[in-house]
Amino acid sequence: MPEMNYALLRGKIRDCGMTQKECAARIGISESQLNRKLAGEYVFRQDEINKMSALLNIDAAEIGMYFFQPKS
């Protein structure tokens, strides 16, 4: 599986006025789990993608841009 680029997702978290710790708590995972997922060590599960999309107001058409953008 190619490594994903989560820069836009990190920026979206900040743009929504949240820290990664707050975001993780609101979707029901630990801060360290979120950090490891954003670092590419683990993949996001579908339920986590759905929760983060709702939390960050990411439209269904934009999910690929935030969660499935391969690193160049």
GROMACS elastic network, one bead per residue, 0.5 to 0.9 nm:
[ bonds ]
;  ai    aj funct       b0    kb
    1     4     6  0.88751   500
    2    70     6  0.62950   500
    2    71     6  0.75879   500
    3    40     6  0.62894   500
    3    41     6  0.88989   500
    3    69     6  0.85196   500
    3    70     6  0.57565   500
    3    71     6  0.57968   500
    3    72     6  0.89442   500
    4    38     6  0.85518   500
    4    39     6  0.86935   500
    4    40     6  0.64578   500
    4    43     6  0.89183   500
    4    67     6  0.73378   500
    4    68     6  0.60821   500
    4    69     6  0.54379   500
    4    71     6  0.52453   500
    4    72     6  0.89455   500
    5     8     6  0.77424   500
    5     9     6  0.85845   500
    5    38     6  0.82039   500
    5    39     6  0.86459   500
    5    40     6  0.80540   500
    5    66     6  0.81469   500
    5    67     6  0.77847   500
    5    68     6  0.75170   500
    5    69     6  0.54063   500
    5    70     6  0.54648   500
    5    72     6  0.82391   500
    6     9     6  0.51144   500
    6    10     6  0.62251   500
    6    11     6  0.86257   500
    6    38     6  0.59518   500
    6    39     6  0.78765   500
    6    40     6  0.82759   500
    6    66     6  0.64303   500
    6    67     6  0.66000   500
    6    68     6  0.82167   500
    6    69     6  0.72727   500
    6    70     6  0.87371   500
    6    71     6  0.86732   500
    7    10     6  0.51557   500
    7    11     6  0.62023   500
    7    12     6  0.86193   500
    7    38     6  0.84403   500
    7    66     6  0.80466   500
    8    12     6  0.60711   500
    8    13     6  0.86761   500
    8    65     6  0.77680   500
    8    66     6  0.57659   500
    8    67     6  0.86693   500
    9    13     6  0.62953   500
    9    14     6  0.87537   500
    9    38     6  0.83885   500
    9    65     6  0.86238   500
    9    66     6  0.51915   500
    9    67     6  0.72157   500
   10    13     6  0.52163   500
   10    14     6  0.65023   500
   10    15     6  0.86899   500
   10    20     6  0.79797   500
   10    38     6  0.78230   500
   10    66     6  0.89118   500
   11    14     6  0.51086   500
   11    15     6  0.59988   500
   11    16     6  0.85899   500
   12    16     6  0.61371   500
   12    17     6  0.87219   500
   12    18     6  0.89650   500
   12    56     6  0.69589   500
   12    58     6  0.87976   500
   12    66     6  0.86572   500
   13    16     6  0.52889   500
   13    17     6  0.67215   500
   13    18     6  0.56240   500
   13    19     6  0.67711   500
   13    20     6  0.69570   500
   13    23     6  0.72033   500
   13    56     6  0.68167   500
   14    17     6  0.50989   500
   14    18     6  0.54219   500
   14    19     6  0.64455   500
   14    20     6  0.81517   500
   15    18     6  0.74914   500
   15    56     6  0.89204   500
   16    19     6  0.89317   500
   16    55     6  0.89598   500
   16    56     6  0.65526   500
   16    57     6  0.88542   500
   18    21     6  0.79240   500
   18    22     6  0.59038   500
   18    23     6  0.62667   500
   19    22     6  0.51745   500
   19    23     6  0.62305   500
   19    24     6  0.85657   500
   20    23     6  0.50188   500
   20    24     6  0.59985   500
   20    25     6  0.85485   500
   20    31     6  0.65641   500
   20    34     6  0.72798   500
   20    35     6  0.75545   500
   21    24     6  0.52010   500
   21    25     6  0.62612   500
   21    26     6  0.87081   500
   21    30     6  0.75028   500
   21    32     6  0.83699   500
   21    34     6  0.81135   500
   21    35     6  0.88452   500
   22    25     6  0.51858   500
   22    26     6  0.62127   500
   22    27     6  0.88037   500
   22    31     6  0.79961   500
   23    26     6  0.51806   500
   23    27     6  0.63991   500
   23    28     6  0.86409   500
   23    29     6  0.87656   500
   23    31     6  0.81273   500
   23    34     6  0.84694   500
   23    52     6  0.78286   500
   23    55     6  0.81246   500
   23    56     6  0.89076   500
   24    27     6  0.53433   500
   24    28     6  0.60978   500
   24    29     6  0.51445   500
   24    30     6  0.56642   500
   24    31     6  0.53382   500
   24    32     6  0.85734   500
   24    33     6  0.79450   500
   24    34     6  0.60016   500
   24    35     6  0.88490   500
   24    52     6  0.88448   500
   25    28     6  0.50796   500
   25    29     6  0.58096   500
   25    30     6  0.63334   500
   25    31     6  0.71629   500
   26    29     6  0.78049   500
   26    51     6  0.84950   500
   26    52     6  0.85782   500
   26    55     6  0.79708   500
   27    30     6  0.89564   500
   27    48     6  0.67264   500
   27    51     6  0.58081   500
   27    52     6  0.65249   500
   27    55     6  0.79568   500
   28    48     6  0.84339   500
   28    51     6  0.89458   500
   29    32     6  0.83141   500
   29    33     6  0.63513   500
   29    34     6  0.68869   500
   29    48     6  0.86811   500
   30    33     6  0.51595   500
   30    34     6  0.64330   500
   30    35     6  0.86690   500
   31    34     6  0.51662   500
   31    35     6  0.61231   500
   31    36     6  0.86116   500
   32    36     6  0.60922   500
   32    37     6  0.85534   500
   33    36     6  0.51572   500
   33    37     6  0.61982   500
   33    38     6  0.86249   500
   33    42     6  0.83618   500
   34    37     6  0.50663   500
   34    38     6  0.60990   500
   34    39     6  0.84808   500
   34    44     6  0.87333   500
   35    38     6  0.50711   500
   35    39     6  0.60668   500
   35    40     6  0.86760   500
   35    41     6  0.88674   500
   36    40     6  0.63164   500
   36    41     6  0.53144   500
   36    42     6  0.62522   500
   36    43     6  0.88412   500
   37    40     6  0.50934   500
   37    41     6  0.56040   500
   37    43     6  0.57537   500
   37    44     6  0.63936   500
   38    41     6  0.76144   500
   38    42     6  0.80209   500
   38    43     6  0.84645   500
   38    44     6  0.86990   500
   39    42     6  0.78600   500
   40    43     6  0.67175   500
   44    47     6  0.82172   500
   44    48     6  0.61077   500
   44    49     6  0.63635   500
   44    67     6  0.80132   500
   45    48     6  0.52375   500
   45    49     6  0.63359   500
   45    50     6  0.87369   500
   46    49     6  0.50553   500
   46    50     6  0.61855   500
   46    51     6  0.86636   500
   47    50     6  0.50280   500
   47    51     6  0.61570   500
   47    52     6  0.85740   500
   48    51     6  0.50850   500
   48    52     6  0.60019   500
   48    53     6  0.83402   500
   49    52     6  0.52185   500
   49    53     6  0.59292   500
   49    54     6  0.85480   500
   49    63     6  0.80513   500
   49    67     6  0.76585   500
   50    53     6  0.51600   500
   50    54     6  0.62532   500
   50    55     6  0.85846   500
   51    54     6  0.52393   500
   51    55     6  0.60506   500
   51    56     6  0.85265   500
   52    56     6  0.58405   500
   52    57     6  0.80918   500
   52    58     6  0.78879   500
   53    56     6  0.52679   500
   53    57     6  0.56281   500
   53    59     6  0.69956   500
   53    60     6  0.77317   500
   53    63     6  0.72830   500
   54    57     6  0.51186   500
   54    58     6  0.64018   500
   54    59     6  0.81528   500
   55    58     6  0.78435   500
   58    61     6  0.81932   500
   58    62     6  0.62644   500
   58    63     6  0.66030   500
   58    66     6  0.84168   500
   59    62     6  0.52915   500
   59    63     6  0.66646   500
   60    63     6  0.54203   500
   60    64     6  0.83587   500
   61    64     6  0.72811   500
   61    65     6  0.84577   500
   62    65     6  0.53216   500
   62    66     6  0.67243   500
   62    67     6  0.88222   500
   63    66     6  0.53479   500
   63    67     6  0.59015   500
   63    68     6  0.75001   500
   64    67     6  0.52883   500
   64    69     6  0.65556   500
   65    68     6  0.60504   500
   65    69     6  0.56387   500
   66    69     6  0.65281   500
   67    70     6  0.89148   500
   69    72     6  0.89423   500
